[in-house]
């Protein structure tokens, strides 16, 4: 039973990590696009 809880917790943690990286990647892409638009004006 302890192993099952541990595996479930690790899977949940991995999912959280992937979600965090996904959101971070979207934010970085957004900032790069905004910076490119800003630089393009000058």
PDBQT receptor file of N, H, CA, C and O in Angstrom, charges set to zero:
ATOM      1  N   UNK A   1       0.838  -1.203   0.000  1.00  0.00    +0.000 N 
ATOM      2  CA  UNK A   1       0.000   0.000   0.000  1.00  0.00    +0.000 C 
ATOM      3  C   UNK A   1       0.877   1.259   0.000  1.00  0.00    +0.000 C 
ATOM      4  O   UNK A   1       0.543   2.253  -0.645  1.00  0.00    +0.000 OA
ATOM      5  N   UNK A   2       1.979   1.210   0.713  1.00  0.00    +0.000 N 
ATOM      6  H   UNK A   2       2.250   0.403   1.236  1.00  0.00    +0.000 HD
ATOM      7  CA  UNK A   2       2.877   2.359   0.741  1.00  0.00    +0.000 C 
ATOM      8  C   UNK A   2       3.454   2.614  -0.642  1.00  0.00    +0.000 C 
ATOM      9  O   UNK A   2       3.553   3.762  -1.075  1.00  0.00    +0.000 OA
ATOM     10  N   UNK A   3       3.839   1.536  -1.343  1.00  0.00    +0.000 N 
ATOM     11  H   UNK A   3       3.758   0.604  -0.991  1.00  0.00    +0.000 HD
ATOM     12  CA  UNK A   3       4.391   1.681  -2.685  1.00  0.00    +0.000 C 
ATOM     13  C   UNK A   3       3.370   2.284  -3.640  1.00  0.00    +0.000 C 
ATOM     14  O   UNK A   3       3.717   3.107  -4.487  1.00  0.00    +0.000 OA
ATOM     15  N   UNK A   4       2.104   1.874  -3.503  1.00  0.00    +0.000 N 
ATOM     16  H   UNK A   4       1.822   1.205  -2.815  1.00  0.00    +0.000 HD
ATOM     17  CA  UNK A   4       1.058   2.413  -4.385  1.00  0.00    +0.000 C 
ATOM     18  C   UNK A   4       0.899   3.918  -4.173  1.00  0.00    +0.000 C 
ATOM     19  O   UNK A   4       0.772   4.680  -5.132  1.00  0.00    +0.000 OA
ATOM     20  N   UNK A   5       0.906   4.335  -2.914  1.00  0.00    +0.000 N 
ATOM     21  H   UNK A   5       1.009   3.716  -2.135  1.00  0.00    +0.000 HD
ATOM     22  CA  UNK A   5       0.801   5.774  -2.627  1.00  0.00    +0.000 C 
ATOM     23  C   UNK A   5       2.005   6.523  -3.192  1.00  0.00    +0.000 C 
ATOM     24  O   UNK A   5       1.867   7.605  -3.762  1.00  0.00    +0.000 OA
ATOM     25  N   UNK A   6       3.186   5.931  -3.025  1.00  0.00    +0.000 N 
ATOM     26  H   UNK A   6       3.298   5.052  -2.562  1.00  0.00    +0.000 HD
ATOM     27  CA  UNK A   6       4.403   6.579  -3.503  1.00  0.00    +0.000 C 
ATOM     28  C   UNK A   6       4.360   6.734  -5.025  1.00  0.00    +0.000 C 
ATOM     29  O   UNK A   6       4.684   7.800  -5.549  1.00  0.00    +0.000 OA
ATOM     30  N   UNK A   7       3.961   5.676  -5.733  1.00  0.00    +0.000 N 
ATOM     31  H   UNK A   7       3.698   4.810  -5.307  1.00  0.00    +0.000 HD
ATOM     32  CA  UNK A   7       3.883   5.745  -7.191  1.00  0.00    +0.000 C 
ATOM     33  C   UNK A   7       2.860   6.785  -7.627  1.00  0.00    +0.000 C 
ATOM     34  O   UNK A   7       3.111   7.554  -8.555  1.00  0.00    +0.000 OA
ATOM     35  N   UNK A   8       1.715   6.810  -6.967  1.00  0.00    +0.000 N 
ATOM     36  H   UNK A   8       1.511   6.185  -6.213  1.00  0.00    +0.000 HD
ATOM     37  CA  UNK A   8       0.681   7.784  -7.300  1.00  0.00    +0.000 C 
ATOM     38  C   UNK A   8       1.193   9.203  -7.072  1.00  0.00    +0.000 C 
ATOM     39  O   UNK A   8       0.939  10.099  -7.876  1.00  0.00    +0.000 OA
ATOM     40  N   UNK A   9       1.907   9.397  -5.980  1.00  0.00    +0.000 N 
ATOM     41  H   UNK A   9       2.113   8.668  -5.326  1.00  0.00    +0.000 HD
ATOM     42  CA  UNK A   9       2.458  10.714  -5.669  1.00  0.00    +0.000 C 
ATOM     43  C   UNK A   9       3.498  11.118  -6.706  1.00  0.00    +0.000 C 
ATOM     44  O   UNK A   9       3.533  12.272  -7.135  1.00  0.00    +0.000 OA
ATOM     45  N   UNK A  10       4.347  10.174  -7.112  1.00  0.00    +0.000 N 
ATOM     46  H   UNK A  10       4.319   9.237  -6.764  1.00  0.00    +0.000 HD
ATOM     47  CA  UNK A  10       5.375  10.478  -8.107  1.00  0.00    +0.000 C 
ATOM     48  C   UNK A  10       4.742  10.807  -9.451  1.00  0.00    +0.000 C 
ATOM     49  O   UNK A  10       5.194  11.719 -10.144  1.00  0.00    +0.000 OA
ATOM     50  N   UNK A  11       3.699  10.073  -9.825  1.00  0.00    +0.000 N 
ATOM     51  H   UNK A  11       3.331   9.332  -9.262  1.00  0.00    +0.000 HD
ATOM     52  CA  UNK A  11       3.014  10.352 -11.089  1.00  0.00    +0.000 C 
ATOM     53  C   UNK A  11       2.377  11.737 -11.050  1.00  0.00    +0.000 C 
ATOM     54  O   UNK A  11       2.432  12.481 -12.029  1.00  0.00    +0.000 OA
ATOM     55  N   UNK A  12       1.770  12.079  -9.911  1.00  0.00    +0.000 N 
ATOM     56  H   UNK A  12       1.725  11.474  -9.116  1.00  0.00    +0.000 HD
ATOM     57  CA  UNK A  12       1.152  13.391  -9.753  1.00  0.00    +0.000 C 
ATOM     58  C   UNK A  12       2.212  14.482  -9.838  1.00  0.00    +0.000 C 
ATOM     59  O   UNK A  12       1.991  15.522 -10.457  1.00  0.00    +0.000 OA
ATOM     60  N   UNK A  13       3.367  14.243  -9.214  1.00  0.00    +0.000 N 
ATOM     61  H   UNK A  13       3.547  13.397  -8.710  1.00  0.00    +0.000 HD
ATOM     62  CA  UNK A  13       4.452  15.218  -9.220  1.00  0.00    +0.000 C 
ATOM     63  C   UNK A  13       4.995  15.399 -10.635  1.00  0.00    +0.000 C 
ATOM     64  O   UNK A  13       5.297  16.518 -11.050  1.00  0.00    +0.000 OA
ATOM     65  N   UNK A  14       5.119  14.290 -11.379  1.00  0.00    +0.000 N 
ATOM     66  H   UNK A  14       4.874  13.381 -11.042  1.00  0.00    +0.000 HD
ATOM     67  CA  UNK A  14       5.599  14.366 -12.762  1.00  0.00    +0.000 C 
ATOM     68  C   UNK A  14       4.612  15.161 -13.612  1.00  0.00    +0.000 C 
ATOM     69  O   UNK A  14       5.022  15.984 -14.431  1.00  0.00    +0.000 OA
ATOM     70  N   UNK A  15       3.327  14.922 -13.424  1.00  0.00    +0.000 N 
ATOM     71  H   UNK A  15       2.994  14.253 -12.759  1.00  0.00    +0.000 HD
ATOM     72  CA  UNK A  15       2.311  15.667 -14.167  1.00  0.00    +0.000 C 
ATOM     73  C   UNK A  15       2.372  17.148 -13.847  1.00  0.00    +0.000 C 
ATOM     74  O   UNK A  15       2.240  17.988 -14.738  1.00  0.00    +0.000 OA
ATOM     75  N   UNK A  16       2.569  17.468 -12.584  1.00  0.00    +0.000 N 
ATOM     76  H   UNK A  16       2.676  16.786 -11.861  1.00  0.00    +0.000 HD
ATOM     77  CA  UNK A  16       2.680  18.871 -12.176  1.00  0.00    +0.000 C 
ATOM     78  C   UNK A  16       3.906  19.517 -12.801  1.00  0.00    +0.000 C 
ATOM     79  O   UNK A  16       3.850  20.659 -13.258  1.00  0.00    +0.000 OA
ATOM     80  N   UNK A  17       5.020  18.781 -12.820  1.00  0.00    +0.000 N 
ATOM     81  H   UNK A  17       5.065  17.853 -12.449  1.00  0.00    +0.000 HD
ATOM     82  CA  UNK A  17       6.261  19.293 -13.402  1.00  0.00    +0.000 C 
ATOM     83  C   UNK A  17       6.077  19.565 -14.895  1.00  0.00    +0.000 C 
ATOM     84  O   UNK A  17       6.493  20.611 -15.394  1.00  0.00    +0.000 OA
ATOM     85  N   UNK A  18       5.456  18.625 -15.602  1.00  0.00    +0.000 N 
ATOM     86  H   UNK A  18       5.119  17.776 -15.196  1.00  0.00    +0.000 HD
ATOM     87  CA  UNK A  18       5.227  18.809 -17.038  1.00  0.00    +0.000 C 
ATOM     88  C   UNK A  18       4.291  19.991 -17.288  1.00  0.00    +0.000 C 
ATOM     89  O   UNK A  18       4.506  20.759 -18.225  1.00  0.00    +0.000 OA
ATOM     90  N   UNK A  19       3.263  20.142 -16.467  1.00  0.00    +0.000 N 
ATOM     91  H   UNK A  19       3.089  19.518 -15.705  1.00  0.00    +0.000 HD
ATOM     92  CA  UNK A  19       2.336  21.262 -16.624  1.00  0.00    +0.000 C 
ATOM     93  C   UNK A  19       3.064  22.586 -16.392  1.00  0.00    +0.000 C 
ATOM     94  O   UNK A  19       2.836  23.558 -17.112  1.00  0.00    +0.000 OA
ATOM     95  N   UNK A  20       3.931  22.618 -15.393  1.00  0.00    +0.000 N 
ATOM     96  H   UNK A  20       4.116  21.828 -14.809  1.00  0.00    +0.000 HD
ATOM     97  CA  UNK A  20       4.691  23.834 -15.099  1.00  0.00    +0.000 C 
ATOM     98  C   UNK A  20       5.608  24.201 -16.258  1.00  0.00    +0.000 C 
ATOM     99  O   UNK A  20       5.680  25.362 -16.659  1.00  0.00    +0.000 OA
ATOM    100  N   UNK A  21       6.318  23.191 -16.801  1.00  0.00    +0.000 N 
ATOM    101  H   UNK A  21       6.260  22.247 -16.475  1.00  0.00    +0.000 HD
ATOM    102  CA  UNK A  21       7.196  23.455 -17.939  1.00  0.00    +0.000 C 
ATOM    103  C   UNK A  21       6.387  23.905 -19.152  1.00  0.00    +0.000 C 
ATOM    104  O   UNK A  21       6.822  24.782 -19.899  1.00  0.00    +0.000 OA
ATOM    105  N   UNK A  22       5.210  23.306 -19.351  1.00  0.00    +0.000 N 
ATOM    106  H   UNK A  22       4.857  22.594 -18.744  1.00  0.00    +0.000 HD
ATOM    107  CA  UNK A  22       4.367  23.684 -20.486  1.00  0.00    +0.000 C 
ATOM    108  C   UNK A  22       3.921  25.132 -20.385  1.00  0.00    +0.000 C 
ATOM    109  O   UNK A  22       3.997  25.878 -21.361  1.00  0.00    +0.000 OA
ATOM    110  N   UNK A  23       3.459  25.530 -19.212  1.00  0.00    +0.000 N 
ATOM    111  H   UNK A  23       3.398  24.924 -18.419  1.00  0.00    +0.000 HD
ATOM    112  CA  UNK A  23       3.018  26.912 -19.010  1.00  0.00    +0.000 C 
ATOM    113  C   UNK A  23       4.198  27.869 -19.150  1.00  0.00    +0.000 C 
ATOM    114  O   UNK A  23       4.070  28.931 -19.758  1.00  0.00    +0.000 OA
ATOM    115  N   UNK A  24       5.340  27.495 -18.590  1.00  0.00    +0.000 N 
ATOM    116  H   UNK A  24       5.444  26.632 -18.096  1.00  0.00    +0.000 HD
ATOM    117  CA  UNK A  24       6.541  28.322 -18.703  1.00  0.00    +0.000 C 
ATOM    118  C   UNK A  24       6.962  28.504 -20.146  1.00  0.00    +0.000 C 
ATOM    119  O   UNK A  24       7.359  29.596 -20.552  1.00  0.00    +0.000 OA
ATOM    120  N   UNK A  25       6.874  27.427 -20.928  1.00  0.00    +0.000 N 
ATOM    121  H   UNK A  25       6.551  26.540 -20.599  1.00  0.00    +0.000 HD
ATOM    122  CA  UNK A  25       7.242  27.496 -22.342  1.00  0.00    +0.000 C 
ATOM    123  C   UNK A  25       6.306  28.436 -23.097  1.00  0.00    +0.000 C 
ATOM    124  O   UNK A  25       6.753  29.218 -23.935  1.00  0.00    +0.000 OA
ATOM    125  N   UNK A  26       5.006  28.361 -22.800  1.00  0.00    +0.000 N 
ATOM    126  H   UNK A  26       4.643  27.725 -22.118  1.00  0.00    +0.000 HD
ATOM    127  CA  UNK A  26       4.037  29.254 -23.445  1.00  0.00    +0.000 C 
ATOM    128  C   UNK A  26       4.349  30.712 -23.099  1.00  0.00    +0.000 C 
ATOM    129  O   UNK A  26       4.300  31.578 -23.972  1.00  0.00    +0.000 OA
ATOM    130  N   UNK A  27       4.671  30.988 -21.832  1.00  0.00    +0.000 N 
ATOM    131  H   UNK A  27       4.711  30.284 -21.122  1.00  0.00    +0.000 HD
ATOM    132  CA  UNK A  27       4.996  32.353 -21.412  1.00  0.00    +0.000 C 
ATOM    133  C   UNK A  27       6.251  32.850 -22.122  1.00  0.00    +0.000 C 
ATOM    134  O   UNK A  27       6.298  33.991 -22.582  1.00  0.00    +0.000 OA
ATOM    135  N   UNK A  28       7.271  31.989 -22.211  1.00  0.00    +0.000 N 
ATOM    136  H   UNK A  28       7.233  31.062 -21.837  1.00  0.00    +0.000 HD
ATOM    137  CA  UNK A  28       8.515  32.381 -22.885  1.00  0.00    +0.000 C 
ATOM    138  C   UNK A  28       8.257  32.682 -24.360  1.00  0.00    +0.000 C 
ATOM    139  O   UNK A  28       8.768  33.669 -24.890  1.00  0.00    +0.000 OA
ATOM    140  N   UNK A  29       7.467  31.836 -25.024  1.00  0.00    +0.000 N 
ATOM    141  H   UNK A  29       7.052  31.034 -24.593  1.00  0.00    +0.000 HD
ATOM    142  CA  UNK A  29       7.140  32.073 -26.436  1.00  0.00    +0.000 C 
ATOM    143  C   UNK A  29       6.396  33.400 -26.589  1.00  0.00    +0.000 C 
ATOM    144  O   UNK A  29       6.665  34.160 -27.519  1.00  0.00    +0.000 OA
ATOM    145  N   UNK A  30       5.453  33.678 -25.671  1.00  0.00    +0.000 N 
ATOM    146  H   UNK A  30       5.235  33.060 -24.916  1.00  0.00    +0.000 HD
ATOM    147  CA  UNK A  30       4.709  34.934 -25.714  1.00  0.00    +0.000 C 
ATOM    148  C   UNK A  30       5.645  36.135 -25.577  1.00  0.00    +0.000 C 
ATOM    149  O   UNK A  30       5.524  37.110 -26.319  1.00  0.00    +0.000 OA
ATOM    150  N   UNK A  31       6.587  36.059 -24.616  1.00  0.00    +0.000 N 
ATOM    151  H   UNK A  31       6.685  35.267 -24.013  1.00  0.00    +0.000 HD
ATOM    152  CA  UNK A  31       7.521  37.166 -24.406  1.00  0.00    +0.000 C 
ATOM    153  C   UNK A  31       8.441  37.366 -25.598  1.00  0.00    +0.000 C 
ATOM    154  O   UNK A  31       8.745  38.501 -25.965  1.00  0.00    +0.000 OA
ATOM    155  N   UNK A  32       8.891  36.266 -26.209  1.00  0.00    +0.000 N 
ATOM    156  H   UNK A  32       8.644  35.344 -25.911  1.00  0.00    +0.000 HD
ATOM    157  CA  UNK A  32       9.748  36.383 -27.396  1.00  0.00    +0.000 C 
ATOM    158  C   UNK A  32       8.974  37.046 -28.536  1.00  0.00    +0.000 C 
ATOM    159  O   UNK A  32       9.513  37.904 -29.235  1.00  0.00    +0.000 OA
ATOM    160  N   UNK A  33       7.715  36.654 -28.724  1.00  0.00    +0.000 N 
ATOM    161  H   UNK A  33       7.277  35.957 -28.156  1.00  0.00    +0.000 HD
ATOM    162  CA  UNK A  33       6.896  37.253 -29.780  1.00  0.00    +0.000 C 
ATOM    163  C   UNK A  33       6.678  38.741 -29.512  1.00  0.00    +0.000 C 
ATOM    164  O   UNK A  33       6.785  39.557 -30.427  1.00  0.00    +0.000 OA
ATOM    165  N   UNK A  34       6.374  39.097 -28.269  1.00  0.00    +0.000 N 
ATOM    166  H   UNK A  34       6.287  38.434 -27.526  1.00  0.00    +0.000 HD
ATOM    167  CA  UNK A  34       6.155  40.502 -27.919  1.00  0.00    +0.000 C 
ATOM    168  C   UNK A  34       7.441  41.307 -28.097  1.00  0.00    +0.000 C 
ATOM    169  O   UNK A  34       7.401  42.434 -28.590  1.00  0.00    +0.000 OA
ATOM    170  N   UNK A  35       8.579  40.738 -27.700  1.00  0.00    +0.000 N 
ATOM    171  H   UNK A  35       8.611  39.822 -27.300  1.00  0.00    +0.000 HD
ATOM    172  CA  UNK A  35       9.866  41.415 -27.851  1.00  0.00    +0.000 C 
ATOM    173  C   UNK A  35      10.194  41.612 -29.329  1.00  0.00    +0.000 C 
ATOM    174  O   UNK A  35      10.718  42.656 -29.720  1.00  0.00    +0.000 OA
ATOM    175  N   UNK A  36       9.883  40.601 -30.151  1.00  0.00    +0.000 N 
ATOM    176  H   UNK A  36       9.457  39.753 -29.833  1.00  0.00    +0.000 HD
ATOM    177  CA  UNK A  36      10.129  40.698 -31.590  1.00  0.00    +0.000 C 
ATOM    178  C   UNK A  36       9.277  41.814 -32.204  1.00  0.00    +0.000 C 
ATOM    179  O   UNK A  36       9.760  42.572 -33.045  1.00  0.00    +0.000 OA
ATOM    180  N   UNK A  37       8.021  41.914 -31.789  1.00  0.00    +0.000 N 
ATOM    181  H   UNK A  37       7.629  41.299 -31.106  1.00  0.00    +0.000 HD
ATOM    182  CA  UNK A  37       7.162  42.997 -32.284  1.00  0.00    +0.000 C 
ATOM    183  C   UNK A  37       7.717  44.357 -31.853  1.00  0.00    +0.000 C 
ATOM    184  O   UNK A  37       7.711  45.308 -32.634  1.00  0.00    +0.000 OA
ATOM    185  N   UNK A  38       8.197  44.446 -30.605  1.00  0.00    +0.000 N 
ATOM    186  H   UNK A  38       8.202  43.673 -29.970  1.00  0.00    +0.000 HD
ATOM    187  CA  UNK A  38       8.756  45.696 -30.085  1.00  0.00    +0.000 C 
ATOM    188  C   UNK A  38      10.009  46.098 -30.862  1.00  0.00    +0.000 C 
ATOM    189  O   UNK A  38      10.151  47.258 -31.247  1.00  0.00    +0.000 OA
ATOM    190  N   UNK A  39      10.911  45.154 -31.091  1.00  0.00    +0.000 N 
ATOM    191  H   UNK A  39      10.795  44.212 -30.778  1.00  0.00    +0.000 HD
ATOM    192  CA  UNK A  39      12.149  45.441 -31.827  1.00  0.00    +0.000 C 
ATOM    193  C   UNK A  39      11.834  45.801 -33.279  1.00  0.00    +0.000 C 
ATOM    194  O   UNK A  39      12.523  46.627 -33.878  1.00  0.00    +0.000 OA
ATOM    195  N   UNK A  40      10.809  45.192 -33.836  1.00  0.00    +0.000 N 
ATOM    196  H   UNK A  40      10.250  44.521 -33.350  1.00  0.00    +0.000 HD
ATOM    197  CA  UNK A  40      10.447  45.443 -35.230  1.00  0.00    +0.000 C 
ATOM    198  C   UNK A  40       9.993  46.870 -35.488  1.00  0.00    +0.000 C 
ATOM    199  O   UNK A  40      10.015  47.331 -36.629  1.00  0.00    +0.000 OA
ATOM    200  N   UNK A  41       9.584  47.571 -34.441  1.00  0.00    +0.000 N 
ATOM    201  H   UNK A  41       9.567  47.196 -33.514  1.00  0.00    +0.000 HD
ATOM    202  CA  UNK A  41       9.110  48.948 -34.612  1.00  0.00    +0.000 C 
ATOM    203  C   UNK A  41      10.251  49.940 -34.746  1.00  0.00    +0.000 C 
ATOM    204  O   UNK A  41      10.049  51.054 -35.230  1.00  0.00    +0.000 OA
ATOM    205  N   UNK A  42      11.457  49.547 -34.320  1.00  0.00    +0.000 N 
ATOM    206  H   UNK A  42      11.620  48.642 -33.926  1.00  0.00    +0.000 HD
ATOM    207  CA  UNK A  42      12.588  50.476 -34.336  1.00  0.00    +0.000 C 
ATOM    208  C   UNK A  42      13.645  50.062 -35.346  1.00  0.00    +0.000 C 
ATOM    209  O   UNK A  42      14.664  50.739 -35.486  1.00  0.00    +0.000 OA
TER     210      UNK A  42
